[in-house]
Structure formats: C-alpha cells, structure tokens
Amino acid sequence: MSLELLPNELLIECLKYLSTFEMLHIFYPLNIRFQSLIYSFQLNMSFHDIDQLKFDSLCLLLSSNTELQQRIHSLQLSNENFCQIHLFLSKFSFTDFSNLQSLTLIQIAEHNLSDLSLELPCILSQLSSFHLVDSNYNMDINNILLTIESSRLRVLTIPKLFIRNQPVCNITYLQYLTIFDCSSSQLHFILNYSYQLKYLKVKHILQDYQFNGEPMQTTTNLKYLVIDKYTDDLFNLEPIFRRIPNLECLNISARDVLVIEASQWQNWIVNFLSNLKIFRFQLHFRDQQLMNNIEYLFNEFQNDFWLKERQWYTEYLLADYYGLIYSIPYFLNSFRIQDSKSRFSSKLMKNSDKYSNIHQLEIIADLWMDENDYYFSNIDLLEFSYEYPISVQSLKDYINLNHVKQLKLNADDKINSSFLLNLLKHAPNISTLSIHIHLVMSLLNNDELCFYLNTMIKKTSSNSIFCRGN
C-alpha cells in the first residue's frame, strides 16, 4: 500500500513518532498534503546534537517559510559542537517565532551576551518555559532576567536564581524549577513565594551558617524534590520537611555527613512526609567513627519499616577514605569504582536493575570486580583513571560495551595500546576519545589501532579536556 493512500488521521499518528527534523527533512518536501499535515503540529525544534550541515539545512527551510516559523512551539539551541546560538541569531530573531512557548539555551558563550541582551527581553514575557543549561556567564544573563516580570513563566532552569539573596525573576507562578545551587535560607525563600511549585531540583545546597533552623508555618504543594548534592547540616532538613507534607518523591545525595541515623530519617518520613512514596538517597561520609561502624549503621536500614512496609532497599560500600550508604536502584547518573574494604550487595534486586540509571562510570582500580556484584547496562561515558582492567573480556562481564559512546583515558605516563585496540573492537559505538596529548604519539606505531581510531573517532581532546562527538 502506498503511504499516500492512508487517511490523514493515521498519517498524523505516524508522524508523531518522528522528530521535527525527520518530519521536515523527509516528508515536508514531498507535496502540499504532507506540508498541511505538518502545519497541524506544534513543532518542537531541537538543534541539539545535530551537525552544522543539518543545522544550515533547517535554517534555510525556516527562513523561506514564515508559516513554519509560526508553528514552532519550542526551540532548543546548543553551543556544544559549534557556535550554534550565534549562527541562529545571525539569521533570525526570537520574535520571528510568535507562538514560541519554550526556549532552551545550552552552553552560552561570552560572545552571545550582546545578542541575548537584545533578544531575551523581547521574548521572555511570552514564554511559559525557559531553560539556561551549562552556562558559565550566568551573572550577565541574570542581570538581563532581572528586567523581566513574567506571569506566564511556569518552568525554569537556571544556574543562579539569586543575586544578593534576591530572585532574578518572578517565581510566584513557577511550577517546575531547576537551579544549580542555593543555601537553606534561599530554599525557604523559594518555598515562601512559589505557591504553585510542584517540582524542585537543586544541584547543590550549600552550607548555610546564617540559617537558624526555625521551621516556618507555610506549606507548599511540592510533590517532587531532587537534591543532587547536599553539604549543609542534615538537621537543617527537618524545617524543610515540615513545610512540604505533600511530597511524594525525594531524591537526595548528602556529602561528608557527620551523623547517620536511620531512625531519624524514619521519624521525619512518618511525622512530616507521610505521603512519600519514592525515597532515593546516598549518604557519603569520611568520618572515621562512621566508617568503623558502617555495618551497624547499615543494619538500621534493614528493619520492617524500610524492607517490608516501604520496600526501600539499600547497599553500602567502604573504601580507603570514605564510605557510602545508598538506596537501590542507584539513582545518580555517575558512579566511581575503586578498591573497597567491604561492601554489602543486596540480593533482593537483580544486578541488571540496580545500576541502570548510571550513564557515567569511572574506574580507578585494577582488580575492581567482585563476584558479579555489578552490571552496568547503560554507560555512555567510560572513564579510566590511571589503571586499566586486566582484559577487555573482564569488562564485558560487567558493562554493556555496545552502549558506550565516549571514552576518557586519564593516565598521563603510559597507555596500553593493546587494551585500547581490543576495547575499540568490542565497543563499536565509541565516537569520542579524551587522552593526554603527549601519549598520542605512542599509539601511532600500531597500524591496526590507527585504523580503528581513524574509522571510529569523530572527536578527540587532549590534556583531559573532554569534547563530545557529533
């Protein structure tokens, strides 16, 4: 059956499975019927992870068709692979896209600031969603955002929300907020004024010496709280928990904790977080007394409340200079493996399920595998720090090498070319390599290795500066 014989309703359902680029590249040029069908969509235009040839092709199509410009509902631009933001703004203004609701800018460069200082004030007031990701120039951007008062903004991702303890934009109507860091006092400010907030992610909560710990009476409708790195006193969490009784999911990774009491966590959950359904945590500590008592501390998480009532399972790991107690499945996206003194691996969950969320794996030790206790199925970035496993075959037992796309070698004195060659043979999707520049010459004597490097690697970097491939 010819594709054109299908009814419009079925064609629309098929088109929904395609990206905007695929729709425009494959179907838009065919005929007026497909063009009309595409016009019925609210288009999500992402230029992220496309090469410059595809970028230029899309820009050419957009510049010649104002109707398509009006169909764009969301726009994502990234400087990861080339100066995409500057090139785009040299061809268009954000105001050309009158129905734009969501804007994402990734890795803003210093030379983008002059353009953005003109463009952002003209567009931010109409957006419901704005994302500023991986920017090193957030202070300058924040100064631009300070001029914006938008009652339409519902979703915001921004490195710095506060300048001199004042928010850079109106947070009253926010429902989803992601920020790089804040203090406990600033977190309470967010809870005070973001009455509609449902989701909050903070990558780092800093130690707050001014926070007095007094609980505030107001509560929010917050359902989902994610704290990637918590370095404040754990007991400053209690006044926060008192304010968010509707919380359903809590993810928290606490660094250098001085007290670990499962009974205290249980008390907070029972008394303040009674609606909590998902609790994912990692407690990292260096205190020698805690390290000496890790089995006792871990066993406190094994009572009926944790295992039977909530079905929240945990493991622990003790290395030379630190210890970890963490929930499984492991919820963070990165993991480091090194020689450990002791480790408890729960048998209540399959190994293939425990670490499926991990996408970045750093291997520090040589003899690091222990009785099939690990299996990593979704590793994108594989990093070796100064030592290599005995064989690639040993890696295959614990890592799905077919999934690996990025390889980082941190050794600065030597590299095992045979190991690298075998790894490339068994990890066919590696396209990015990071290596110290003075070690590159040592690889050129191996003709077979050079063939694989030339065939597979699209991007390289030296001196441990990592670049992503196309």
HELIX and SHEET records of a PDB file:
HELIX    1   1 LEU A    3  LEU A    5  5                                   3    
HELIX    2   2 ASN A    8  LEU A   15  1                                   8    
HELIX    3   3 THR A   20  GLU A   22  1                                   3    
HELIX    4   4 MET A   23  PHE A   27  3                                   5    
HELIX    5   5 ILE A   32  TYR A   39  1                                   8    
HELIX    6   6 GLN A   52  SER A   63  1                                  12    
HELIX    7   7 THR A   66  ARG A   71  1                                   6    
HELIX    8   8 GLN A   84  LYS A   91  1                                   8    
HELIX    9   9 PHE A   94  ASP A   96  5                                   3    
HELIX   10  10 GLU A  110  ASN A  112  5                                   3    
HELIX   11  11 LEU A  113  ILE A  123  1                                  11    
HELIX   12  12 LEU A  124  GLN A  126  5                                   3    
HELIX   13  13 ASN A  138  LEU A  145  1                                   8    
HELIX   14  14 SER A  184  TYR A  193  1                                  10    
HELIX   15  15 LEU A  234  ASN A  236  5                                   3    
HELIX   16  16 LEU A  237  ARG A  242  1                                   6    
HELIX   17  17 ALA A  262  PHE A  272  1                                  11    
HELIX   18  18 GLN A  288  ASN A  292  1                                   5    
HELIX   19  19 ILE A  294  ASN A  299  1                                   6    
HELIX   20  20 GLU A  300  GLN A  302  5                                   3    
HELIX   21  21 ASP A  304  ASP A  304  1                                   1    
HELIX   22  22 PHE A  305  GLU A  309  3                                   5    
HELIX   23  23 ASN A  351  LYS A  354  1                                   4    
HELIX   24  24 VAL A  392  LYS A  396  1                                   5    
HELIX   25  25 LEU A  401  HIS A  403  5                                   3    
HELIX   26  26 SER A  417  HIS A  426  1                                  10    
HELIX   27  27 ILE A  437  LEU A  443  5                                   7    
HELIX   28  28 ASP A  447  MET A  456  1                                  10    
SHEET    1   A13 LEU A  43  SER A  46  0                                        
SHEET    2   A13 ILE A  72  SER A  78  1                                        
SHEET    3   A13 SER A 102  ILE A 106  1                                        
SHEET    4   A13 SER A 129  VAL A 133  1                                        
SHEET    5   A13 VAL A 155  ILE A 158  1                                        
SHEET    6   A13 TYR A 176  SER A 183  1                                        
SHEET    7   A13 TYR A 199  LEU A 206  1                                        
SHEET    8   A13 TYR A 224  TYR A 230  1                                        
SHEET    9   A13 CYS A 249  ALA A 254  1                                        
SHEET   10   A13 ILE A 278  PHE A 285  1                                        
SHEET   11   A13 GLY A 323  ILE A 328 -1                                        
SHEET   12   A13 TYR A 313  ALA A 319 -1                                        
SHEET   13   A13 SER A 340  PHE A 344 -1                                        
SHEET    1   B 2 PHE A 162  ILE A 163  0                                        
SHEET    2   B 2 GLN A 166  PRO A 167 -1                                        
SHEET    1   C 6 SER A 334  ILE A 337  0                                        
SHEET    2   C 6 GLN A 360  ILE A 363  1                                        
SHEET    3   C 6 LEU A 381  PHE A 384  1                                        
SHEET    4   C 6 GLN A 406  LEU A 409  1                                        
SHEET    5   C 6 THR A 432  SER A 434  1                                        
SHEET    6   C 6 LYS A 459  SER A 461  1                                        
END                                                                             
